[in-house]
Amino acid sequence: MKKSNLDAPVAEHTQLNVKEALLNPASVFKHPKEVLDCEDLSREQKIEILRRWEYDVRELQVADEEGMTAPKPPAVTLDIVLDALRELGASADVEHPAPTKQGGS
């Protein structure tokens, strides 16, 4: 089994932020461009963080369609996240899609 580079050490001052970014990218970065510009992250870490952001945005879209989101529009759209992934040469995460209104994933 190939070991993931996602847990590779980064500069000590960002280690906690990387773990948080993998769980909730918007809590660490204001915009996907900040992920792209972060020199402390490997390409693999950037892709994983952006894929998580993609998942979160897709979940918000489903909630919005069901009338369950705040009235304020999101600052980061799906197109912005997908553009950032494309800049890294990565595609959208089709293996882990956000839940659908039908309850599946």
Secondary structure, 3 states (H helix, E strand, C coil): CCCCHHHCCCCHHHHHHHHHHHHCHHHHCCCHHHHHHCCCCCHHHHHHHHHHHHHHHHHHHHHHHCCCCCCCCCCCCHHHHHHHHHHCCCCCCCCCCCCCCCCCC
